[in-house]
């Protein structure tokens, strides 16, 4: 395996995320140009400005490394086994509507393995960082996933793909099953930030499909190093799979059962029905 100083690489990624994030913060509420990549998939001039600033910084510090960015695509020699994965604005629709839930996400992949990640929320000034095999952090404080052990006590989060109108039935059926199984389900529109929140114990689990690698590379590593678990809906996870299930680990099997194709039309009464509701949430912490 290539020898790379991951601390230096993380410093570069952090600096790049902060630069991109500052652009997002400075331009928040002032979007002037919206272009459509699909029926409802948009890009703004701010996405492009943030990405340009991030790419410039990454190339200045590591000129030989590849970059795969949401708006620019592949940059550099794709045969070289070191690659940045960049989402300059995860949550573009939120941003365009001045809904305050979006972030910058940057990860580094070496020989097919994600080795570090940064997720930065510029409005809340929350910087999530991680190196593989080391603890995940939020603004320097170690993260830990929640300790919620029952699906019916869980707060889950999901996303809805941009091409939802081509196959709405299954997506909404799955959503309905989780709504009936969990304490509550949220849909906030930024997969990278959703995953960071799972790592922080704010959410207990996340599922989504039709995801791009830049959506999930940094966030999935945050969850793993905070003590959680990631997979596809039924198989071992990789960032190019398109489907992602992330949880605190305790809920993973139950969530996979809800997602199983053979259970598509099965809706069961919550296992917590009839139980007293004066319980502690037992959420994880950012210690």
C-alpha positions in Angstrom: 0.0 0.0 0.0 1.2 3.5 -0.7 2.7 5.3 2.2 0.7 8.5 2.8 0.9 10.8 5.8 -2.8 10.9 6.7 -2.4 13.7 9.2 -1.1 16.0 6.5 -3.8 14.8 4.1 -6.4 15.4 6.7 -5.0 18.9 7.3 -5.3 19.6 3.5 -8.9 18.2 3.4 -9.9 20.3 6.4 -8.4 23.5 5.0 -10.2 22.8 1.6 -13.5 22.1 3.4 -13.2 25.3 5.4 -12.5 27.3 2.2 -15.5 25.8 0.4 -17.7 26.2 3.5 -16.8 29.9 3.8 -18.1 30.5 0.3 -21.3 28.7 1.2 -21.7 30.8 4.3 -20.9 34.1 2.6 -23.4 33.4 -0.2 -26.2 31.9 1.9 -29.6 33.3 1.1 -28.2 35.0 -2.1 -28.4 32.3 -4.8 -28.9 34.0 -8.2 -28.4 31.2 -10.7 -30.0 27.8 -10.6 -29.4 25.2 -13.3 -31.2 21.8 -13.6 -29.2 18.7 -14.1 -32.4 16.6 -14.1 -36.1 17.2 -13.4 -35.5 18.2 -9.8 -31.7 17.9 -9.5 -30.2 21.3 -9.3 -26.8 23.0 -9.2 -26.1 26.7 -8.3 -23.3 29.0 -8.9 -22.3 28.5 -5.3 -21.8 24.8 -5.8 -19.4 25.6 -8.6 -17.5 28.3 -6.7 -17.1 26.1 -3.6 -15.9 23.2 -5.7 -13.4 25.4 -7.6 -11.9 26.7 -4.3 -11.7 23.1 -2.9 -10.1 21.7 -6.0 -7.6 24.5 -6.2 -6.4 23.8 -2.7 -6.3 20.1 -3.1 -4.3 20.3 -6.3 -1.9 22.8 -4.8 -1.0 20.5 -2.0 -1.2 17.1 -3.7 -0.9 17.7 -7.5 -0.5 14.1 -8.4 -3.7 12.8 -6.7 -6.9 12.2 -8.5 -10.1 14.1 -7.8 -13.7 12.9 -8.3 -16.0 15.9 -7.7 -19.7 16.1 -8.1 -19.8 19.0 -10.6 -16.4 18.5 -12.4 -16.3 14.8 -12.5 -12.9 13.1 -12.8 -9.7 15.3 -12.7 -6.3 13.8 -13.1 -4.9 10.4 -14.0 -7.7 7.9 -13.1 -5.1 5.1 -13.0 -3.4 6.6 -10.0 -4.7 4.9 -6.9 -5.2 8.0 -4.7 -8.4 9.9 -5.1 -10.2 12.8 -3.4 -14.0 12.5 -3.4 -15.5 16.0 -3.2 -19.1 17.2 -2.6 -18.8 21.0 -2.5 -22.4 21.5 -1.4 -24.3 18.5 -0.1 -27.9 19.7 0.2 -28.1 22.0 -2.8 -31.9 22.1 -2.8 -31.9 23.1 0.9 -29.3 25.8 0.2 -31.2 27.2 -2.8 -34.2 27.7 -0.5 -32.2 29.0 2.4 -33.1 25.9 4.5 -30.1 25.6 6.9 -29.1 22.0 6.5 -26.1 21.5 4.1 -22.4 20.8 4.2 -19.1 20.3 2.4 -17.9 16.7 2.3 -14.4 15.6 1.3 -12.9 12.1 1.6 -9.7 10.4 0.5 -9.6 7.0 -1.2 -6.4 5.0 -1.4 -6.3 1.9 -3.5 -10.0 1.5 -3.1 -10.1 2.1 0.6 -11.5 5.3 2.2 -8.9 6.4 4.7 -10.1 9.8 5.9 -13.0 12.1 5.8 -14.2 15.7 6.6 -17.8 16.9 6.8 -18.2 20.7 7.5 -21.4 22.5 8.3 -20.5 26.2 7.9 -23.6 27.6 9.5 -23.2 25.8 12.8 -19.4 25.8 12.5 -19.3 22.0 13.1 -16.3 20.2 11.6 -16.5 16.4 11.6 -13.1 14.7 10.9 -11.9 11.1 10.8 -8.9 9.0 9.9 -9.4 5.3 9.4 -8.5 3.3 12.5 -8.7 6.4 14.7 -11.6 8.0 16.6 -14.0 10.3 14.8 -14.2 13.9 16.1 -16.5 16.9 16.1 -14.6 20.1 16.6 -11.9 18.1 18.4 -14.3 16.1 20.7 -14.5 12.4 20.2 -17.8 11.1 18.7 -19.8 8.0 19.8 -22.9 6.5 18.2 -26.1 6.2 20.3 -26.9 3.4 22.6 -30.5 3.0 21.4 -31.2 -0.7 21.3 -34.8 -0.9 20.1 -36.0 0.2 16.7 -39.3 1.5 18.2 -37.2 3.9 20.4 -35.1 5.1 17.5 -34.8 8.4 15.6 -34.0 7.6 12.0 -33.2 9.7 9.0 -33.4 9.0 5.3 -33.2 10.7 1.9 -35.3 10.5 -1.2 -33.5 10.2 -4.5 -33.9 12.9 -7.2 -35.4 10.3 -9.6 -38.1 9.3 -7.1 -40.8 9.9 -9.7 -39.5 6.9 -11.8 -40.2 4.4 -9.0 -42.1 6.0 -6.1 -43.9 3.0 -4.8 -41.1 1.0 -3.3 -39.4 4.1 -1.8 -42.5 5.3 0.0 -43.5 1.8 1.1 -40.1 1.5 2.8 -40.5 4.9 4.3 -43.9 3.9 5.6 -42.6 0.7 7.2 -39.9 2.7 9.1 -42.3 5.3 10.2 -44.5 2.5 11.7 -41.4 0.8 13.2 -39.4 3.7 14.7 -40.2 6.4 17.2 -39.7 9.0 14.4 -38.2 9.5 11.0 -36.6 12.6 9.6 -35.8 13.6 6.0 -33.3 16.5 6.0 -31.8 16.5 2.5 -28.0 16.0 3.1 -26.7 12.4 3.2 -23.2 13.4 4.4 -24.6 15.5 7.3 -27.1 12.8 8.1 -24.3 10.3 8.5 -22.3 12.7 10.6 -25.3 13.0 12.9 -25.5 9.2 13.2 -21.8 9.3 14.2 -22.6 11.9 16.8 -25.5 9.9 18.2 -28.1 12.5 17.1 -29.7 9.9 14.8 -29.7 6.2 15.5 -29.8 5.0 11.9 -29.9 6.1 8.2 -30.9 4.5 5.0 -31.0 5.7 1.4 -30.4 4.5 -2.1 -29.2 5.9 -5.5 -26.3 7.7 -3.7 -23.1 8.9 -5.3 -19.7 8.0 -3.7 -19.0 11.7 -2.8 -22.3 11.6 -0.8 -21.2 8.8 1.5 -17.5 8.4 1.5 -16.6 10.7 4.5 -19.9 10.2 6.4 -19.7 6.4 6.3 -16.2 6.4 7.8 -17.3 8.8 10.5 -20.0 6.3 11.5 -17.6 3.3 11.5 -15.0 5.0 13.6 -17.6 6.3 16.0 -18.6 2.7 16.8 -21.4 2.2 14.3 -22.0 -0.1 11.4 -22.5 0.5 7.6 -23.6 -1.8 4.8 -25.8 -1.9 1.8 -29.3 -3.0 2.5 -28.1 -6.6 2.8 -24.4 -6.8 1.7 -21.0 -5.5 2.6 -20.8 -1.8 1.9 -18.7 0.1 -0.6 -19.0 3.7 -1.6 -20.0 2.9 -5.2 -22.8 0.6 -4.3 -25.5 3.3 -4.4 -27.4 1.9 -1.4 -26.4 2.6 2.2 -27.6 1.5 5.6 -25.8 3.1 8.6 -26.7 2.6 12.2 -25.4 2.5 15.8 -24.8 -1.2 15.2 -27.5 -2.2 17.7 -30.3 -1.5 15.3 -28.6 -2.8 12.1 -30.1 -6.2 11.9 -33.6 -4.9 12.6 -33.2 -2.2 9.9 -32.0 -4.7 7.4 -35.1 -6.8 8.1 -37.3 -3.8 7.3 -35.4 -3.3 4.1 -35.4 -6.9 3.0 -37.3 -7.4 -0.4 -39.2 -10.4 1.0 -40.7 -8.1 3.6 -41.7 -5.5 1.1 -45.4 -5.8 1.8 -45.2 -6.7 5.4 -46.2 -4.1 8.0 -46.2 -5.2 11.6 -47.3 -3.5 14.7 -44.5 -1.8 16.6 -42.8 -4.1 19.1 -43.1 -1.2 21.6 -46.8 -1.0 21.3 -48.4 -0.8 24.8 -45.1 -0.2 26.6 -44.8 2.7 29.0 -43.3 5.8 27.3 -41.4 7.2 30.3 -38.0 5.9 29.1 -34.6 7.5 28.8 -33.5 8.0 25.2 -30.0 6.7 26.1 -28.5 8.7 23.2 -24.8 8.7 22.6 -22.6 11.7 23.3 -20.0 14.0 21.8 -17.4 13.5 24.5 
